[in-house]
Structures are given as C-alpha cells and as structure tokens.
Amino acid sequence: MVSIPDAIREHKDLPSAILNLRRDTTMGAYTGLRACILVDSQGSTWFMKSAGLIVAPNQQFENLKDPGSRLKVPAGWKFRSPVLEQDLVFMTGYGKTMITEDELDNIFDRVGGHYSNYKP
C-alpha cells in the first residue's frame, strides 16, 4: 500500500519537492536497463519509476534516457542516465519511502541506503 499525499491528489505543482510516504510494496529494475537518475544537491540519488503523460503526452521510453535536456533541475541537482550494472531492488525503508517529481510529472524514488540494495 502506498499512501498518497494530499498535495499529489490535488495536482499541486511540486517539482523537486521531497515527499515522505508510507509504503509496504516492493519493486525493482533489471540489470541492463537504462535508468533516469536525478542527484540532488546533498548527493541523494533518485530513480525515475514512472513517466507522466499529462504535461508531456508525447514522452516515450526511448526518449526518457535524456529528459535532462528538457528539465530545469534546481541549482545543485543534476541528471544522468546510466545503464544498471545489477538488479536494483527497492526496499521499503522500514515501511517508508521518499519520492520527488520533476516538472514533467515524472516520479522518482529515493535509492541508496536503506531505500534500495545499491545506489546506481
């Protein structure tokens, strides 16, 4: 179960806001997948888990490897698109997770530490 914050349900503009959620689900990404990664100004890594199609209805998986050219990331943030070197397993972080979104409504999950098995 994922607890969705009211701000998301109300479609408030939240680019780069960090949201803390309750989650008891698991998911992952396979070795060899080209990942879309945001790195925030503190060095935390965020993996894009879903692409929004309301703001940018023409987004396609093939083009997602370089949304960095279309994003206006906050000062100190950067975008990169590595190929996963091993399966990435998202942990629940003791029933909690952190997400952020960009201005295209793409959703990113925090990875590394107790949020995943490794930090791509």
BELSUL-V296585 format. One record per helix or strand of 3 or more residues. SS is the DSSP state (2 for helix, 1 for strand). FROM is the first residue (numbers start at 1). TO is the last residue. If there is no record, write none. Layout:
SS:FROM:TO
SS:FROM:TO
//
This chain:
2:6:9
1:19:23
1:27:29
1:37:39
1:45:50
2:61:64
2:67:69
1:78:80
1:88:90
1:96:101
1:107:111
2:113:115
//
